[in-house]
Amino acid sequence: MRSQPKMQNIVLDGLWGNNPIFRQILGICSALAVTNLVLNTMVMGIAVIFTTALSSLTVSALRRWTPRVIRMMIETLIIAFYVILFDQALKAYWPDMSRNLGPYVGLIITNCIIMGRAEAFANANPPGLSFIDGFFSGAGYACVLLVVSIVRELLGMGSILGIPMPFFSSALWDRWIIMVMPPGAFFTLAVICWIFRSVQAAKETQVPGGKK
Amino acid sequence: MTLSSHMIHLMVILFASIFTDNILLARFLGMCSFLAVSRQVKTAVGLGLAVVFVMTCTVALDWLAYRYILQPYQIEYFRFILFIVIIAAFVQFIEMVIERYSPVLYQNLGIFLPLITVNCAILGASLFMVIREYTLLEGIFFGLGSGIGWMLAIVAMAGIREKLTHARIPKGLQGPGITLIIAGLMALAFIGFTGVLSGG
């Protein structure tokens, strides 16, 4: 019999050990584009967490009644349902932000992470745990993007959340405009990945075969 | 609008979506398969061609569906679901047609078709088409250009990565890390096209 995954492990795995972006570089399509400003990224992060958590919950709750052959189709529909909810709410209450994010909220549907969690975890686990798993996978993803966006906005515009930062907005700092343009996103993510992988590699050599 | 100025307008859309507004390097769409399937030029070309074809057709189909199904009933918010279903059905249909009539093409291209359903660039192109309120013809040119732009990027990347197998890369940077840096450099190069075209 398979043992139940522990709550603590799920949380840590989602945020760090098995972080979807570092481990697999999955699902960055729908979100890298909005990391030029911290505010945009925060809204996008909330959208991703909302969708992953609730769709994991729903997929898990319906798993006994879902025929296996068409489960991908049903999972897609469930995900699309939550994305539409979020998109409509954003359009109604915060139209400016909705315009800023453009098509990227809709593209959460094709974000591999959400489908991945539904397939890998929610299909075989009870709803409560699936919700936690989805929530923290989404949170791990959102955290990385938040770091990327903080670096980009700070170096490129000298501000965070539109608030000018002491040193970076002064005349001493020559703004790196390239950071708010597309190449900046690639470079920042590559460097963050590099750091993460080096830390992980160092840890794994310390404890040989310690994990898994 | 005269015929020639109309043609110029379409050409601007085409070239803008290939170069200045490349769907991959400027809009970050289709990154997953870009990172995963860019090890060899041959497979990159195959996937690229499939994307060009599917993207052009699905943008047109999605335009028709949006204009004649969603708008009359004012249910535009269903577009996410409808577009996904159209893309999946179209890919499935094409797969069957190719398998039936051209086994050679199926062997070369067939394995890439299922990958395309989950390629966010395809859905992204259709969503951009809706947001920018393109006409059908503009949409087709936009889909074609975006597909070519995506193919250009992935083939170039595969060419570079083939050479990279002999390079000494820091351990933590191997795999996705170095690919992202190269993508960044390519995006930098593509920024050089800015200003070549205006409008679009």
Interface residues (C-beta under 8 A of the other chain):
Chain A: I25 L26 G27 I28 C29 S30 L32 A33 T76 L77 A80 V83 I84 D87 Q88 G102 P103 G106 L107 I109 T110 N111 C112 M115 I178 M181 P182 P183 G184 A185 F186 F187 L189 A190 C193 W194 I195 F196 R197 S198 A201
Chain B: L25 A26 R27 F28 L29 G30 M31 C32 L35 Y77 F78 R79 F80 I81 I84 V118 N119 C120 A121 L123 G124 L127 F128 V130 I131 P170 K171 G172 L173 P176 G177 I178 L180 I181 A183 G184 L185 A187 L188 I191
